[in-house]
Amino acid sequence: MSNLPPLNTQTIWAIINDTIDDSTVNQLVWHYLGYRYDSISEKWDSSSVAVEWQHEYPEPPNFLGSRRGTMKLTRSIPQENKQILKQKLGFKGYKIGEFGPRQTRRATAANWLLSYMQLNSLFS
């Protein structure tokens, strides 16, 4: 997971525009949640993950393939950041007929990552 793209607005747009593959999107969210893969033991280390995630997900969930994991991700976004894609990036959402569950989950991941950036003062 050391080949992750930088966490910036270009990466967020790439998630929304589907120019970053699903695996990388998951890995970005996992990384910023605190999950680390130990290639020696071939196991996930969740010791840096918030307790509420560790308990339910000792290994990182597939956010783009799991409604349950995405719902938890949505709930973990602070209320003031629920519309951050619109507020910071001007994202108007997907057009009717051009999106499905996968795009919605990608938007949730992008929203969560942008919220993470806001909470950690990572905007340049």
Secondary structure, 3 states (H helix, E strand, C coil): CCCCCCCCHHHHHHHHCCCCCHHHHHHHHHHHHCCEEECCCCEEECCCCCHHHHHHCCCCCCCCCCHHHHHHHHHCCCHHHCCHHHHHHCCCCCCCCCCCHHHHHHHHHHHHHHHHHHHCCCCC
